[in-house]
Amino acid sequence: MAVTTERPTLRDELPRVQPVRRSALRVMPPIGAAIGRSRPKWERAYQRRLLVTDFLILVTVLLGSQRLWIGLDASQNVASAGRAAAVPYWAATLVLLAVWLLALKLADSRSSRIIGSGFAEYTRIADASFRLFGLVGIVALLCQFLPARGYIVTAFPVGVVLLVASRWAWRQWLRRQRGRGRYLVRVLLVGAAASVDHVYDEFRRRSYLGFEIVGACMPPDASGTGLPLPRLGSFEEVAAIARRERVHAVALAGSAELPPEAVRRIGWQLESTGVDLMVAPAITEVAGTRIHTRPVGGMPLMYVDSPAYEGGKKATKAAIDFGVACVAILLSAPIMIATAIGVRLTSPGPVVFRQQRIGLNGKAFNVFKFRSMRVGADAELATLLKDQGTDDKPLFKVENDPRITRFGAFIRKYSLDELPQFFNVLRGEMSIVGPRPQRAEEVALYDNAAGRRLLVKPGITGLWQVSGRSDLSWEDTVRLDLYYAENWSLLDDFVILLWTVKTVLQSQGAR
């Protein structure tokens, strides 16, 4: 009997796989499914206040311009040429109001990342408004509308000025609240101990930013920071700690212990928490106008422009200095005459005191001041500095200086003694805004870093004037003067002048 054998097929040789029920399938989710931002509770309320303020300002400006140039008569129409349909002015005002508010929204002028500091908030308002101004002009031309010129010319500039002024007022309110420990942003620092120390110092120095540091995450083998910061964990625990501590942002302090792969993984993990990720670069004391970013192959490169010490900006600054000095001398002439009489009547000696200071590129010049000390005060300086133990420090200031006369203390309190320095500005030896001019003996104690203060003209006022004046330490004075020397701009000069008026009137730090 023949036996037949069947040759196994390939299908029979394959292992049998049991069917898997769909409910048993488990797909690992991707790291960091993104959710909405973890906003501070106060953020939305503050933004609503800005929105209401913007709305009220624009309503007032637009209706005021209409009332001034056209009137509030509902029958008044925008003039048109050709066959363009007549548009009532009240309808044009309502449309312009809605579009202006939309432009501010699209410009992100109420973003939490720009409120409270910097010029971005103001520039976005101005940019959105004047872009809208150009758009209105184009639409009016294409549709052959002829709105009253005064209505447009008045509404837009006045609206921009009032919007910026209102944001400034709200910013002052916000900073006062932050000084009381309210309206803060909770931040977790991540990095090596030295990097964490540096970022913490910068945030503490700029308390008006509202950053509340809750703690730090550092490598396991890192030593303590020496700062009042709790060590909450390591890099691998950043997301869990951020969620537990309810922080709003994580600040990565640049360090070798944070390689690119670790930074990217931390970013992935934070996506599922709604926490913002901030990266603090190693470079500091650089103004935003000098920084430009460019993505290259997924890696953001940061360009830092060199400081501008020459060129058109310098010529413009010199021209503005000359003009402002001429106006200031004319306006302050009665005050200078009264001050000169007061100096003459209250103490013997010359009215104007001349002292050699070091200016641009180390060149010496004589600075003019109304005399506020008794005659021969310079000869007493070395002994007074030695007695208080500061004769080896570059900032020559004497605590409770006995050389100052009674009237001299008064004119120093309100900076009246510095009014003759406008003549130094006319002579080209000083600027209106710049680092404080110092004596040759002080400059002799400079290191290379402090010597960079001599790359720009010294000023009658400066960052030191609006940041504490005589209350500042030498280190803080150098830091502020170097920041100004490397980052100065005409807009910053204007802001410093405004702050100088406030500081002098309040006589902050004057001695």
C-alpha positions in Angstrom: 0.0 0.0 0.0 1.5 3.2 -1.1 2.0 5.8 1.6 1.7 9.4 0.4 3.2 12.2 2.4 2.1 15.8 2.0 4.8 18.3 1.8 4.4 21.0 4.4 3.7 24.5 3.0 5.4 27.7 4.1 2.2 28.7 5.9 2.3 25.5 8.0 6.0 26.2 9.0 5.3 29.7 10.3 4.6 29.9 14.1 1.0 30.3 15.0 0.2 33.7 16.5 -2.6 34.1 18.8 -5.0 36.9 17.9 -4.7 39.9 20.1 -7.8 41.7 21.3 -8.0 45.4 20.5 -8.5 46.3 24.1 -5.2 44.7 25.0 -3.2 46.9 22.8 -1.3 49.6 24.7 0.5 52.4 22.7 3.1 54.3 24.6 2.1 58.0 24.4 4.7 60.5 23.1 6.7 62.5 25.6 5.0 65.7 26.5 1.6 65.9 25.0 1.2 69.7 24.8 -1.4 71.5 26.9 -2.2 75.1 27.5 0.2 77.4 29.4 0.2 77.4 33.2 -0.8 81.0 33.6 -0.5 82.9 36.9 -3.9 83.6 38.4 -3.4 87.4 38.1 -2.3 87.4 34.5 -5.8 87.3 32.8 -7.2 89.9 35.2 -4.3 92.2 34.5 -4.7 91.8 30.8 -8.4 92.5 31.0 -7.6 95.8 32.8 -5.2 96.7 30.0 -8.0 95.9 27.4 -10.6 98.0 29.2 -8.1 100.9 29.5 -7.2 100.6 25.8 -10.9 100.6 24.9 -11.7 103.6 27.0 -8.8 105.6 25.6 -9.6 104.8 22.0 -13.3 105.6 22.4 -12.3 108.9 24.0 -9.7 109.8 21.3 -11.9 108.8 18.3 -15.1 110.5 19.6 -13.1 113.5 20.7 -11.5 113.8 17.2 -14.8 113.5 15.6 -16.4 116.1 17.9 -13.5 118.4 17.3 -13.4 118.3 13.5 -16.8 117.1 12.3 -19.2 117.1 15.1 -21.3 114.2 16.5 -24.2 114.8 14.2 -25.3 111.3 13.0 -26.1 112.6 9.5 -22.5 113.6 8.8 -20.9 111.3 6.2 -17.4 110.7 5.1 -16.8 112.6 1.9 -16.3 110.4 -1.2 -15.3 110.8 -4.8 -16.7 109.0 -7.8 -19.4 106.5 -7.0 -18.2 105.4 -3.6 -21.1 104.9 -1.2 -21.6 107.4 1.6 -20.4 106.2 5.0 -21.6 107.9 8.2 -18.8 109.1 10.4 -20.2 107.3 13.4 -19.9 104.0 11.5 -16.3 104.8 10.4 -15.5 105.6 14.1 -16.9 102.3 15.3 -15.1 100.3 12.6 -11.8 102.1 13.3 -12.3 101.4 17.0 -12.8 97.7 16.4 -9.9 97.4 13.9 -7.5 99.4 16.2 -8.3 97.0 19.1 -7.8 94.1 16.8 -4.4 95.5 15.7 -3.3 95.7 19.3 -4.4 92.2 19.9 -2.7 90.8 16.8 0.5 92.7 17.8 0.4 90.8 21.1 0.7 94.1 22.9 -0.7 92.6 26.1 1.5 89.5 26.2 2.6 88.5 29.7 6.2 88.1 28.4 6.6 91.8 27.7 4.5 93.5 30.4 6.4 95.0 33.3 9.8 95.8 31.7 11.5 96.7 28.5 10.4 98.7 25.5 8.7 95.9 23.5 5.2 96.7 25.0 5.5 100.3 23.8 7.0 99.6 20.4 4.3 97.0 19.6 1.6 99.6 20.4 3.3 102.2 18.2 4.0 99.7 15.4 0.5 98.3 15.3 -1.1 101.8 15.4 1.0 103.3 12.6 0.6 100.2 10.5 -3.1 100.7 10.9 -2.7 104.4 10.0 -1.1 103.4 6.7 -3.8 100.7 6.1 -6.5 103.3 6.6 -4.8 105.6 4.1 -4.5 102.9 1.5 -8.2 101.8 1.9 -9.4 105.4 1.7 -7.4 105.9 -1.5 -8.7 102.7 -3.1 -12.3 103.3 -2.1 -12.1 107.0 -2.9 -13.0 108.1 0.6 -12.0 111.6 1.7 -12.1 111.6 5.5 -11.3 114.9 7.3 -7.6 115.2 7.6 -7.8 116.6 11.1 -9.8 113.6 12.2 -7.0 111.2 11.2 -4.0 113.4 12.0 -5.3 114.0 15.5 -6.7 110.6 16.4 -3.7 108.4 15.6 -0.8 110.4 17.3 -2.9 111.3 20.3 -4.1 107.7 20.6 -0.6 106.3 20.5 0.7 108.7 23.1 -2.2 108.0 25.5 -2.0 104.2 25.0 1.7 104.3 25.8 1.1 106.6 28.8 -1.6 104.3 30.1 0.7 101.2 29.8 3.4 103.1 31.6 1.0 104.0 34.4 -0.2 100.4 34.7 3.5 99.2 34.7 4.3 101.5 37.7 1.2 100.0 39.5 2.4 96.5 38.7 5.9 97.2 40.0 4.5 98.5 43.3 2.4 95.4 43.7 5.4 93.2 43.0 7.3 95.1 45.6 4.7 94.0 48.1 5.1 90.3 47.0 2.0 90.2 44.7 1.6 89.5 41.0 4.7 87.3 40.9 5.8 84.6 38.4 7.1 81.4 40.2 10.3 80.2 38.6 12.4 77.1 39.0 16.2 77.4 38.3 18.0 74.5 36.6 21.8 74.3 36.1 25.1 74.0 37.8 25.6 75.8 41.2 27.7 78.7 39.7 25.2 79.3 36.9 22.2 79.2 39.3 24.0 81.7 41.5 24.5 84.1 38.6 20.9 83.9 37.3 19.5 84.2 40.9 21.6 87.4 41.4 20.3 88.9 38.1 16.7 88.2 39.0 17.1 89.5 42.5 18.7 92.7 41.2 15.7 93.2 38.9 13.0 92.5 41.4 10.5 94.6 39.3 10.3 91.7 36.8 8.3 89.8 39.4 10.2 86.5 39.4 9.8 84.5 42.5 12.5 81.8 42.7 11.1 78.7 44.4 14.2 76.6 44.3 16.8 75.0 42.1 17.6 71.6 40.3 21.3 70.8 40.1 23.4 67.8 39.3 23.6 65.2 42.2 27.4 65.9 42.8 27.0 69.7 42.7 28.0 71.6 45.8 25.6 74.1 47.5 25.0 77.5 46.0 25.4 79.4 49.2 22.2 81.2 48.4 18.9 81.0 50.3 17.5 78.6 47.7 16.2 75.1 48.5 17.7 72.3 46.4 14.7 70.5 45.1 16.2 67.7 42.9 18.2 66.8 39.8 17.8 67.4 36.1 15.7 64.2 35.6 13.1 65.5 38.1 12.5 68.9 36.6 9.0 68.3 35.2 7.8 66.5 38.3 9.2 69.3 40.6 7.7 72.0 38.4 4.3 70.4 38.6 4.6 69.8 42.4 5.8 73.4 43.1 3.2 74.9 40.7 5.8 77.0 39.0 5.0 79.1 35.9 8.4 78.9 34.3 11.6 77.0 34.4 14.8 78.9 33.8 17.8 76.9 32.4 21.0 78.5 33.5 23.7 77.8 30.9 26.3 75.3 32.0 28.3 72.3 30.8 26.2 70.0 32.9 23.2 70.8 30.6 24.1 69.3 27.2 21.7 69.9 24.2 20.1 66.5 24.6 19.2 67.1 28.2 17.8 70.6 27.4 15.6 69.1 24.7 14.3 66.3 26.9 13.5 68.8 29.7 11.6 70.9 27.1 9.6 67.8 26.0 8.7 66.9 29.6 7.6 70.5 30.4 5.2 70.5 27.4 2.7 68.3 29.4 2.8 70.7 32.4 2.0 74.0 30.6 5.2 75.5 32.2 7.2 78.0 30.2 10.8 77.2 29.4 13.3 80.1 29.6 17.0 79.7 28.6 19.4 82.1 30.3 22.6 82.5 28.2 26.0 82.9 29.7 26.3 86.4 28.2 24.7 89.2 30.3 24.5 93.0 30.4 23.6 93.2 26.7 20.7 95.3 25.5 18.0 93.5 23.5 18.7 95.8 20.5 22.1 94.3 20.1 20.8 90.7 20.1 19.6 88.9 17.0 18.7 85.2 16.7 19.0 83.0 13.6 18.0 79.3 13.4 20.6 77.2 11.8 19.7 73.5 11.3 17.4 73.6 14.4 20.0 75.3 16.5 19.3 78.9 17.5 22.3 81.1 17.0 22.6 84.4 18.9 24.3 87.3 17.2 25.6 90.1 19.5 26.4 93.4 17.7 29.5 95.2 18.7 29.0 98.4 20.7 28.5 101.5 18.5 31.0 104.1 19.6 31.3 105.9 16.3 29.2 106.8 13.2 25.9 108.4 12.7 24.4 107.6 16.1 27.4 109.4 17.8 27.0 112.5 15.5 23.2 112.6 16.2 23.9 112.3 20.0 26.4 115.2 19.8 23.9 117.4 18.0 21.1 116.6 20.4 23.4 117.2 23.4 24.3 120.7 22.0 20.6 121.6 21.4 19.5 120.3 24.8 22.3 122.1 26.6 21.4 125.4 24.9 17.7 125.1 25.8 18.6 124.0 29.4 20.9 127.0 29.9 18.2 129.4 28.8 15.5 127.8 30.9 17.7 127.4 34.0 19.4 130.8 33.9 17.2 132.3 36.7 17.9 129.2 38.9 21.6 129.4 38.2 21.7 133.1 39.0 19.8 132.5 42.3 22.1 129.6 43.2 25.2 131.7 42.5 23.9 134.4 44.8 23.2 131.8 47.5 26.8 130.4 47.3 28.3 133.8 47.4 26.3 134.9 50.5 26.6 131.7 52.5 30.3 131.0 52.4 33.5 132.7 51.4 35.2 131.6 48.2 34.5 131.4 44.4 31.0 130.6 43.2 32.0 128.1 40.5 34.3 125.2 41.4 36.5 123.7 38.8 37.9 120.3 39.2 39.9 118.1 36.8 38.1 115.0 35.6 38.8 112.3 33.0 36.7 112.2 29.9 36.4 110.5 26.6 39.4 108.2 25.8 41.2 109.3 29.0 41.4 113.0 28.1 41.4 115.4 31.1 39.1 118.4 31.3 37.8 120.8 33.9 34.3 120.1 35.1 32.2 123.1 36.3 30.1 123.0 39.4 28.6 125.4 41.9 30.8 125.2 44.9 29.1 123.2 47.7 32.1 122.7 50.0 34.3 125.0 51.9 37.5 126.4 50.3 40.4 123.9 50.4 38.1 120.8 50.6 40.2 118.9 48.1 43.3 119.0 50.4 41.2 117.3 53.1 40.0 114.4 50.9 42.9 112.0 51.4 42.8 112.3 55.2 39.0 111.7 55.3 39.2 108.7 53.0 42.0 107.2 55.1 40.1 107.7 58.3 37.0 105.8 56.9 39.2 103.1 55.3 38.2 103.7 51.7 41.4 105.4 50.4 42.1 102.3 48.2 38.7 102.2 46.5 38.1 104.0 43.2 34.8 105.7 44.2 36.0 108.6 46.4 32.9 109.5 48.5 33.0 110.5 52.1 30.1 109.5 54.5 28.7 112.4 56.4 31.1 114.7 54.6 32.0 117.6 57.0 33.3 119.8 54.1 29.9 120.4 52.7 28.3 123.8 53.6 24.7 124.1 54.7 23.7 125.7 51.4 25.9 123.2 49.6 23.8 120.4 51.1 20.7 122.0 49.7 21.9 122.4 46.2 23.4 118.9 46.2 20.0 117.5 47.3 18.4 118.8 44.1 21.5 118.6 41.9 21.6 122.3 41.4 25.3 122.3 41.8 25.6 120.4 38.5 23.8 123.0 36.4 27.1 124.6 35.1 28.0 121.3 33.5 25.7 122.3 30.6 28.6 124.5 29.6 30.8 121.5 29.6 28.4 119.9 27.1 28.6 123.0 24.9 32.4 122.7 24.9 32.1 119.0 23.7 33.7 117.7 26.9 30.6 116.0 28.3 27.2 114.6 27.2 23.8 115.1 28.7 23.6 111.3 29.5 26.7 109.1 30.1 28.9 107.6 32.8 29.8 109.8 35.8 33.0 111.7 35.3 35.7 110.7 37.8 39.0 112.1 39.1 42.4 111.1 37.8 43.2 109.4 41.1 40.0 107.3 40.8 40.7 106.4 37.1 44.2 105.3 38.2 42.6 102.5 40.2 40.6 101.2 37.3 41.0 97.7 36.0 40.6 96.9 32.2 36.9 96.4 32.5 36.2 99.7 34.3 38.4 101.5 31.8 35.7 100.8 29.1 33.7 103.6 30.8 36.1 106.0 29.0 34.9 104.9 25.6 32.0 107.3 25.7 31.7 110.9 27.0 30.9 111.3 30.7 27.4 112.6 31.4 25.6 115.1 33.6 23.2 112.2 34.3 23.2 108.5 33.7 22.0 105.1 34.9 23.9 105.7 38.1 21.9 108.9 38.7 18.5 107.2 38.4 19.6 104.0 40.2 20.7 105.3 43.6 23.3 108.0 43.0 25.6 108.2 46.0 24.0 105.1 47.6 25.6 102.8 45.0 28.6 100.7 45.6 31.6 101.0 43.3 30.8 97.6 41.8 27.2 98.7 41.0 28.4 102.0 39.6 30.8 100.2 37.2 28.2 97.7 36.2 25.7 100.4 35.3 28.2 102.6 33.5 29.6 99.7 31.5 26.1 98.7 30.5 25.4 102.2 29.3 28.7 102.5 27.5 28.1 99.3 25.5 24.4 99.5 24.9 23.5 103.2 24.7 20.8 104.4 22.4 18.9 107.7 21.9 15.7 106.2 23.2 17.5 105.0 26.4 18.9 108.6 26.8 15.4 110.0 26.6 14.1 107.5 29.2 17.0 108.2 31.5 16.3 112.0 31.2 12.7 111.4 32.3 13.8 109.3 35.2 16.4 111.9 36.2 13.7 114.5 36.7 11.8 112.2 39.0 14.9 111.2 40.9 16.1 114.8 41.4 12.6 115.9 42.6 12.5 113.1 45.1 16.2 113.7 46.0 16.9 110.0 46.0 20.5 109.1 47.0 21.7 112.7 46.9 24.6 113.7 49.2 
